[in-house]
Amino acid sequence: SRHTVILTGAGVSTAAGIPDFRGPKGVWTVEEKDKRLRKRRQQSQEAERGAQKKKKKREEEELSKEKKEELAISTEESTETAPSTDCSTDTTTNTTTQASSSAEPSFADAKPTLTHYAITRLTNLNHLAHCITQNVDGLHRRSGLPRSRHSILHGCVFTEKCETCSTEYFRDFDVGGLSFQTTGRICIHCHGQLRDTVLDWEDELPEEDWSMAPSTMRSGGFGNYAWYVFED
C-alpha cells in the first residue's frame, strides 16, 4: 500500500497495564462479573433465609402449644445476633471493592509499548501516513509520535488546551477534569483559561482531529490505502 492509516483502540495499550473494555480483564468485563457475583450472592442469601423460614415454620407446627413460649424466646435471641452476620457480609463486599479499586493502574505510570514505538518509527520513516486513536492515555505522544501525524478522537488525560488560542499543553501528569472543564492553569501565550480535553459520552468529537482523520484516509485514493486496526 502507498497510503497506510492505523486506527488504534484500547487493545494497543493492554501490554502497558491499561485494561481494555471487552477483553478477559477488561473494564466492562470485570464490572459485569462483579454484578453477576453480587447477584449470585444475593440469591444465595435469599435462598438461605427462605430455607430458614420454612424450617422454622415446620418446627412451630411440630411443637406443642406449651413450648411455643420457649420458641419465642429462642427466636428473639437469634434475631439479636442476626445483624452481626449482615455486617460481616457488607464488610467483605466493601473490602473486595476497595481492593479492586486500589489495584487499578495509573495512566501516569504506564509506559509506551513496543507497538507504540513501532508505529512512531514507521511514521517517521513515512511508511505510515497517519494514526487515528480512540485512546486517552497519551502513549502515542509519549512514544514520540508527532502530534501532526495522529488524530486523538476522545481527548487525552495529559493534555489541556487554551480556550482562546487553542494552544495544547502536553503534561507529565493527569490534568484532571472531564468534558472541557477549566483546569485552573493559564495559557502562557494569551493568558486564556486552559481546559481538559477528555470527552464525556455526549460530547462531540474534536473538530480538528475528526476532520483530519477522514482526510488522511481519502488522500490515498481508492485502492491505494490500507487500514490496520488495534482494538480491544
Helices and strands as residue ranges (DSSP letters): E 3-8, G 10-16, H 27-62, G 65-67, H 68-102, G 107-109, H 114-124, E 130-133, H 139-142, G 147-149, E 150-152, E 159-162, E 168-170, E 182-186, E 193-196, H 207-218, E 225-230
